[in-house]
Amino acid sequence: MSVDETRQLTRILTEMRLVDPNEMERALKEHHKSGERLATLLVKMGLLGEEQVLRAVAQQLGLRFTRLNETEIPADTIARI
């Protein structure tokens, strides 16, 4: 993830009020230290759940978040896969 992408994700998570600014600062320090993806660290550190991170990343990418286990996929679509 580029620096701009990390900043954008940080902004989204902060605006969504999912992460306290102090917690985000701690996660960013660890991100810079370890080089590990920020989203992964936030989950590992117990600051966010996986779905919360995925929703924020979807927003960052301009995509709609969908839980596939709650979505009926047409049989013809499945057959194409």
N, C-alpha and C positions, 0 to 999 in steps of 0.2 A: 504494500500500500504506500503510495507516495505521501509526501509531507502534506500536500494540499488535500488529499483524500482523508488523511488522519485528522486534519483540522476540521474538515467538513463533518466527519463523523462525530468528532468531539462537540461541535456546535449543535448538531442535531440532537445528540443525547442530552446535552445540557438544556436545550430549548424544550425538549420533551419532559424535562425534570426527572429523568430516570437515574441520573447520577449527580450526586452532590459535587460541587466544584472542587472541594478538598480531596474527595475520593478520585475524581478525574485526574487531578494533579499527581496523585500517588501512582495511578495507573500509567499516566504518560511518562513519568520518571522511569518506571519499570520497563515500559516500551522502549524508551531510548537506550536504557542500559542493556537490555536483553536482545533487542531487535525483533522480539516476538510481536505478532499482530495485536493491535490494540483490542480488537473485538474478542480475540481469544483470551487475552489477559483479563478483561473485564469479567468474563465468565469464570475463569480459573480463580480469580480473586474473590468470587462470590458477590460481586457488586451488581451483576445483572444475570438474568436467566438467558438461556440460548435464544428463546423466541424473541425476547426484548431486543437483543442485538440484531437478530435477523430482520425484525421490523424496521429498525433504524437503518440498516444497510440497504434494505429495499427502498426506503425513502431516499437515501443518498443516491441510489442509482436510478431513481424515477420509476420504480417498479411497484406493482401492487403486491402486497404480501398475501399469500394464500396458504392456508393449512390444507395440505392434500388429503389428510385423513378425514376432512370434513367436506370434501369436494367430490362429486360424482364425475368420474371421467368416462366419457362415452366409449363403448366397446370398440368402435371403429378406430378411435384414437389410440387405444391400447394396442390394437392389432398392428398398427403402423410402427410401433416402437420395437 
